[in-house]
Amino acid sequence: MNRISTKLTAYFFIVVLIMETFLIFYLHQNIVHTRVEEEFSLLLKNGSNHREVLVEYYSETTMKHIVLMEKGGDREVIITDNKGEIISSSFENTKSLVEFLPIIKKLDSRIDKILITEWSESPYIISAHPYKVSDDQHGYVVMFQSTSSIKQLVDKLNMHFGIAGGTSVILLFIVYTALSRLLTRPLIRMKEATQKLSKGDFAVSLPYIGKDELGDLSGSIQKLANDLEKIKTERNEFLASVAHELKTPLTYLIGYSNVAMRKEISKEEREQYLAIIAEESERMKELVKNLLDLASMDENTFTVSKDYFWAETFFENIIKLVGPSFEMKNIKLCFVCEDNFQIHADSLRLEQIVLNLLDNALKYSKEDTEVTLAVHNKEKKTIISVIDFGIGIPSDEVEFIFEKLYRVEKSRSRSFGGSGIGLAVVKELVEAHGGSVEVKSIFGKGSTFTVMI
């Protein structure tokens, strides 16, 4: 009983057996009861007709005609007098009447009446019909209906219902086979797939089995396998990327630290090496910060606490913060905010969004170009645009740039210091605000990032 198909078949069999037994019993009893009632009604009707004829034309000839009408069939008739004695009978063998004579002689009824109804235990069902011609001429017309036809009907019903029961059992085994194929096999395959997933093997392929619950379950397992495979791939890429990103600055730090510790080098050279060490340290600091942001994003720990604050003051503080970095690269940073308005957002998270976008523009812009930070309010939404004239993004890669660890032309991105994390963080933070971010870019001419919150 461990297989679900066996359990279902057992439950199905019990339910069908109970229902079938109830229906067979109900139909059997109903059919037999209806047939017996028909026999009772017909017997009473014939007896009543004979009584009416006898009363109207009372004579021995009439009695003979009544007896002759019923003789030789399934019905028999006897006529008694006022003393209960038989004065006319259709029975050829009076021995069959012996057991019924006491009942006939004790008749005392003024209406038509069924005397014996137990058809299963008696060879006849019997009805009595009182007649009265005069005070001295009265008695009963007693009708006898053979129960053999009813018993034959019951035997046929038993046979047919038995055949129906046997057929239902055969059909049940057919259903069991169908369940084994349609239900058990897909479940076994899904069980095997989940076992492979639990062992870390995500190369699972389940066939399409329909749009029912099993199909939904199979699709969910397949989607889980695909997602786990993707996570595994991203994890490997992440580890490789982290290893590469950390390796380069660490190599510089170790190498230049060793060189800077040499006593024979000049003060100018030592300061030069220390400047490189400081630069690489800052790079490592930024990389670790981005990695922590990525870890927070994976754990869904971004929290947004919205409040109202003035746009102009907020963005001017950001311009002051990043301005020196743009000046060092000879890139002009322009700020456009036509109207001062209030922003409803998390100021810390919004600052993180804008700083990431400006840092991205700084990394990929050439010297002697400009970057524009434009802010305006439209239909109660804050729209922030960062426009640069840098290297741009190829059209076939624009849709991927917000994916974690994705970098356009990876070798080129490394040379610019990109880690493929900043824009993914931007997207998560914007969506946490209930907003959206989009990008328009022309390769080699620049990009425009637009945030709406």
C-alpha positions, 0 to 999 in steps of 0.5 A: 500500500505504499504506491499512491495508485494502489491506495487510490485504487483501494479507496476507489474500489471501496467507494464504488463497492459501497455505492454499487451495493447500495444501488443494486440493492435499491434497484433490485428491491424497487424493481421487485416491489414494483412488479409485485405491486403490479401483480397485486393490482392485477389480481385484485382487478381480475377478482373484482371483475369476476365478482361483479359478473357473478353477482349480476349473473349468478348461476352454475354456468357463470361459475363455470365460465369464470373457472374456465377463464382462469384455468390452465394459466398462472392464475387459478380461482375458487368460489365458496359459499356462505359456509366456506365450502368450495362450490367451484374451482379451476384447480385440477389437483385439490391437494395444492389447496390443502394448506390454504383451506383453513384461511379460506374457511375463516374468511370474514371480510366485506372488502377485496383483500390480499390474503397472502403477500409473502411471494418468496415463501408461498407458491401463490399470492391470494386475494379474496373478493366477497360477493352477495346475491341474497342472504342465503347466496353469498361467499367469496371469489378467491384468486390465486396468482402463481409466484413463479413469474416473480421468482423468475424475474428475481433470478434474472435480476440477480444474474444481471446485477451479478454480471454488472458487479463483475464487470465493474470489478474488471473496469476497476482493474482497467482504471488501476492500470490507467492510474499507474500510467497516468499518475504513478509514472509521472510522480516517480519521475518527479520523485527521482528528479527531486532526489537528484536536486537534493544531491546537487544535480540540477540537470533535471528534465521533466516532460510536459504532462498537461495543465492539471495539478500534476502538470503544475507540480512537474512545471514547478519542479522543472522551474526549481531545477532551472533556478537552482542551476542558474543560481549555481552558475551565478554563484560560480561566476560570482566566486570567480569574479570576486576572486579576480577582483580581489586578486588584482588589488591584493597583488598591487598592495602586496607588491607595492608594499614590499617595494615601499619598504625598501630602504634604498628607494627615494622619498618620491618613489616611496610616496608614489608607491604609497599613493598606488597602495592607497588607490588600490585600498580604496578600490578594495573598499568600494568592491567590498561595499558593493559585495555587501550590497549584493549579499543584502540584495540576495537576502532581501534585507533592503528596507525603505523608510520614506520621508519628505525632503527638498530635492534641491538641497538633497542633490546639491549635497550629492554634487558636493560629495562627488564633485572632486572625483569628476574634477580629477578626471576633467569631467564636467558635472552639471546639475539641472533642477528647474523647480524645487519640490519635495521628494517622498522617498528614503533619503539614504537609499535614494542617495545610494541610487544616485551615487551608483549611477554617477559612479557608473557614468564617471567610470565609463566617461572619457576625459573632457566630456560632461555628465548631467544630473537632471531632476524634475517632478511629473505627476507626483513622481520624481524623475532622475536622469543621469546622462553621460557621453561615455563608451555607451552600451551595445544594443544587444546587451542593454537588457542584461546590464541590471543583472547581478555581476553582468558587465559589458565587455568584461575585460574592458569593464575591469580596466574601468573598475566595474564589478557588475554589482552597482546597477543591480543594486540600483534596480533593487533599491528603485523597485523597493521604492515601487519605482522603475529604472530604464536606460537608453544608450548608443554604443560609443556615444553615451547612455542615459539612465532614468529613475522614476519613483 
